[in-house]
């Protein structure tokens, strides 16, 4: 029985490897993926999937993602593994190890393009190890995810400068933008108070525009960052939810995401 299973699974592997007849660029994966996640592999468990074939459930501890930032872990299945003495190896499937640092492109909870959607960190670069040598994407984590470190360091500098100038901290955050995209951050402010908004970017976007709009729809401030940071000071004219809109321009070559940070202080 195990011999028959092995023959059947080997045939299955040959069929799956044909997916690589179409190779996807990072730009195409960015468009097709509904999420991109950076993290570390913390668990792998072999099992039989719903169709009775051998699969491996991979669990990744999330450090950063394009959506649902509050998730601690994600799980997805890849074909192959070992079950009751039968081993299945599917050509083109990524081979993960515990503690691997990875970036995965996901669509409907599955890896996009099988091994194409799995990049593993080797020698400070993400590499599509399941891909043919001459077709692999190699890039630093920051090129795919944006430089979280750069944005966080800038926000810390803004926070420290505001404290030294006598401002009180309201809060801070960082987030990411793909090319020519925008993100709105709603903040509740109190009328009559003075606010300082520190805006930081990681320098991977050619131009980043920031717009602050009050509850009535009136634009309070609008600026384009020439460098990597900007400070906007204003007095809230009314109590309510203000909208900070951050819009990314074109990204620099070989970058697919930028990061921005906001620091809010008042007095």
N, C-alpha and C positions, 0 to 999 in steps of 0.2 A: 504493500500500500504506500509506504514511504517512497519507494522507487517511482511509482506512478505519479505521485504528487510532485516529486522533484522534476520529472520530465515536463509535466504540465506547467509548473512554475517557471521553468527555464524558457519555455515558449512564450509565456506571458512577459518575461523580461525583454525578450527580443521585440515584441510588439510595442512596449512602452518606450524603448529607446528611439523609436521612429519619430517621437515628438521633436527631436532635435533637428529634424529636417528644416525647421523654421527657427532661426535664432533671433532672440529679442534683444534690442539695445536697452540700455538703462532708461533712456527716454520713453521707450515703449512700455517697459515694465512700470515706470512711474504712472503712465496714463492708465494702464490696465489694472493695477493693483488697487484694492480698496483699503489697504493698510500696509505700512512699512514699519517693522519693529526692530529695534536694536536691543540686544540683551545677551544673557549667558545661558547655555544649555544646562539645566539642573536635573533633568530626569529623562530617561528613555526606557520605554516598556514595550516589549514585543507582545503581539496579540493577533487574533484573527479579526479581520474587519467584518462589516455587515454582510459581505458577499462570501465570507469564508476563506479569504486569502490572507496570507501572512502580511502584517504591517507593523510599523513601529510608531508608537505615539511619542512625540518629542515635546517636552515642556521647556519653555524659555522664560526666565525671569526678566521682566521688562525694565530696561533703563530709560528708554525713550521710544516714542511711537508717533506716527502721523495723526492718530486719533485716539480717543479714550485714554488720556494720560494717566488716569487713576488706576489702571489695571496693574496688578502685581505680577501676574503670569499669563501666558497664552499657551495653548496646546494645538498641535496639528499632527496629522498622520502622514507618513511617507511609506511607500510600498517596500516590502522587504524586511528581513530579520530572520529570527530563528524561532521555531515553535515545535515542541515535542520531537526534537531531533532532525527536523527538516529545515534547511537553510535556504532562503531566497535572496539572491542578489540581482537587483534590477539595474542594468546599465543606464547611466545618466542620473541615478538617484544620489543625492548628497549623502556623505558619510559623516555623521556628527560624532563627537566625543563629549563626555561630561566636561563642563567648564569651558567649552568652546565659546569664544565671543563671536556673535553672529549678527548679521542684518538679514532679515527675511522679508520677501515681498509676498503678500498674501492676497488671495481673492476667494471670497466665500469660505474663509477658514482653512484654505489649502494653499500649499506652495504654488506660486505662479510659475508655469513652465517647468515644473519638476525641479531639477537641479539648477536651472537658470535663476530661480528666485531665492537661492540660498548662497550667501556670501559669508565666508569664514575668515576671521582675522589671522593672518600669518605675517610675521615680520612687519607689523604696523600697517599692513594693507589688507583690505578685504579682497578675497579671491573667490571666484566661482570654481571651486575645486572639482565639481562634477562635470565641468565643461571641458571640451578639447583644449589642449594647451594654447593653440593659436586663436582661440575664440573667447578666452577668459576675460572678464572684466576685472581690473585691479584698481582699487581706489582707497584712499583713507576714509575712516568712518565719517569724518566731518564733511567730506564731499557729498555723501549720500544723505546724512542726517542733519547737516548744519553743525556749526561749532557751538555746542552747548557750553563748553568751558569758556570760550571767548565772551559769550553773552552774559554768563553768570558772573565772570570777573568784572565786567563793566558795570553790571547792576550793583555789585558790592561796592565799587568805587563811588557810584552815585549815592548809595545809601550812606556811606561814611561821610561824604562831602556834605550831604544834607544835615546829618546829625551835628557836624562841626559848625554849621551855619545856624543852628538852633531850631531846625525843623523836627517834627515828630513823624515817626514812620507809620504809614497807613498799610503798606503791603507791597509785594513785588511778585513778578512771575516771568517765566520765559516760555516761548513757543516757537514754532517753525513755520516757514512759508516756502512753497515751491515757486518756480518762476512765474512772474506776472500774476500772482495770487494775492488775496487780501484776507485779513482776519480782524474781526471786531472784538473788542474787550469792553464789556459793560461794567462801570464802576458807580457805586452810589456815593454821591457827594452832598455836603451840607452847604446851603446858601450862606454867603457872607464870609466863609473861610477862605484863606489863601492856600493854594495848592502848588506843589512843585512836581512836575512829571518828568522823570528821567527816562529817556529812550535810548536803547543800545541796540546795535546790530553787530553781526560777526564779520562784516566786511566782504561777504561772499556775493552779495547783490550789488549790481552797478549803481542802483539808486533805490532808496526806500522812502516812501512818503507816509507821513503821519498826520492824521486829521482828528481833532477833538471836537465833538458836537454835544451841545447841551440838550436837556430833555425836550425843549421846544423845537429842536431841529436846527437851531442857529449854530453855525460853525464858530467855535471860540478861537481855535488856532489851527494853522495848517503849515507844515514845514516839510522840506525834503532834506534828508541827512546827506551832507557832503562828506562827512567822515563816518565814524562809527558810533557817535553819540550826540545827543542833543538834549537841552533842558528847556522845558516849557513851564513858565510860571503864570498863574492866572488866579482870579478871584471868582469863585462859583457864584453866579447870579441868582440861582435858585436851587432848592433841594430836590434831588431826584437822581435818575440814572443817566450818566453821561457815557458817551460811546467813544472809545479810542480805536480808530481804524488804522491798521498798519498794512501798507501795500508794498509788495516787493516788485522791483523792476527786473530787467534781465539779469541772469546770474552769470558770474564769471565762468570762463571755459573750464570744463571738467568738474563742474559743481552742479548739483541737482536740488539742493535745498539750502536755505539760509535760516538763521535763527535771530530772533529779536528778544529783548528784555524790557520790561517796564518796572519802574520804581516810583511809588506814589508817597509823597510826604505832605504834611499840612502844618499850619500854625495860625 
